[in-house]
Amino acid sequence: MIGPEGRKRSGIPEGLVRVSAGIESVEDLWADLQQALARAVAVGA
């Protein structure tokens, strides 16, 4: 994981969300994305 200064040096904006998906069912991908976003909202609150 890159910290705030590393992101700034690399030109990666603060609000960027990286999504990496493999060969999975759409339902699994959707569930994983929902879970990750729920955690992100909880941490940001």
Wavefront OBJ file of the C-alpha trace (Angstrom):
o trace
v 0.000 0.000 0.000
v 1.288 3.479 -0.864
v 0.973 6.256 1.705
v -0.290 9.787 0.972
v 3.130 11.160 0.010
v 3.865 8.238 -2.294
v 0.511 8.692 -4.018
v 1.190 12.400 -4.438
v 4.644 11.741 -5.949
v 3.136 9.139 -8.294
v 0.295 11.404 -9.405
v -2.394 9.182 -7.907
v -5.396 11.288 -6.816
v -6.737 10.896 -3.262
v -10.204 9.677 -4.291
v -8.981 6.995 -6.703
v -10.508 3.553 -6.313
v -8.619 0.640 -7.844
v -10.633 -2.376 -8.891
v -8.981 -5.633 -9.889
v -11.229 -8.474 -10.989
v -10.429 -11.982 -12.089
v -12.526 -14.699 -13.599
v -15.367 -14.820 -11.093
v -19.123 -14.809 -11.237
v -20.809 -11.432 -11.471
v -22.565 -12.098 -8.162
v -19.230 -12.674 -6.373
v -17.705 -9.523 -7.874
v -20.746 -7.464 -6.913
v -20.737 -8.823 -3.343
v -17.008 -8.098 -2.958
v -17.439 -4.559 -4.266
v -20.396 -3.881 -1.958
v -18.429 -5.192 1.034
v -15.372 -3.079 0.201
v -17.425 0.085 -0.285
v -19.282 -0.488 2.983
v -15.950 -0.801 4.812
v -14.587 2.301 3.089
v -17.640 4.312 4.156
v -17.337 3.024 7.735
v -13.647 3.971 7.914
v -14.263 7.387 6.361
v -17.078 8.235 8.788
l 1 2 3 4 5 6 7 8 9 10 11 12 13 14 15 16 17 18 19 20 21 22 23 24 25 26 27 28 29 30 31 32 33 34 35 36 37 38 39 40 41 42 43 44 45
